[in-house]
Amino acid sequence: MNIRILRNWLNTIFIIAAIIGMYIYYKGDRTMGTYIILVAMLVKFTESALRMMKRKDEDA
């Protein structure tokens, strides 16, 4: 799989999870909303790491 496609999927998952997490945080259970947002952040950190590794490869 192309890294760019994987990064796009990870970004989409992050955006959807963040929106759902914020909705649940403000409209329902704050603890569950916090956990969902934390998972979304882990997905975003993974995407960012892939972006940085790719840039490192391009610089070499």
C-alpha positions in Angstrom: 0.0 0.0 0.0 1.2 3.5 -0.8 2.2 5.5 2.2 0.2 8.5 0.9 -3.0 6.4 0.8 -2.4 5.1 4.3 -1.8 8.6 5.6 -5.1 9.8 4.0 -7.0 6.9 5.6 -5.4 7.7 9.0 -6.3 11.4 8.6 -9.9 10.4 7.8 -10.1 8.1 10.8 -8.7 10.9 13.0 -11.2 13.5 11.9 -14.2 11.2 12.3 -13.0 9.9 15.7 -12.3 13.5 16.9 -15.8 14.7 15.9 -17.4 11.7 17.5 -15.3 12.1 20.6 -16.1 15.7 21.0 -19.8 15.1 20.5 -19.8 12.4 23.2 -17.7 14.5 25.5 -20.1 17.4 25.4 -23.5 15.6 25.0 -22.9 12.4 27.0 -20.2 10.7 29.1 -17.1 12.9 29.5 -14.9 9.9 30.3 -15.8 8.0 27.2 -15.4 11.1 25.1 -12.0 11.6 26.5 -10.9 8.1 25.6 -12.2 8.4 22.1 -10.3 11.7 21.6 -7.1 10.1 23.0 -7.4 7.2 20.5 -7.9 9.8 17.7 -4.8 11.6 18.9 -2.8 8.3 18.7 -4.0 7.8 15.1 -2.8 11.4 14.3 0.6 10.8 16.0 1.0 7.7 13.9 0.2 9.6 10.7 2.6 12.4 11.7 5.4 9.8 12.3 4.8 8.3 8.8 5.0 11.8 7.4 8.3 12.6 9.2 9.8 9.2 8.2 8.9 9.9 4.5 10.5 13.4 4.6 13.6 11.9 6.2 13.8 9.4 3.4 13.4 12.1 0.8 16.2 14.2 2.3 18.7 11.3 2.1 
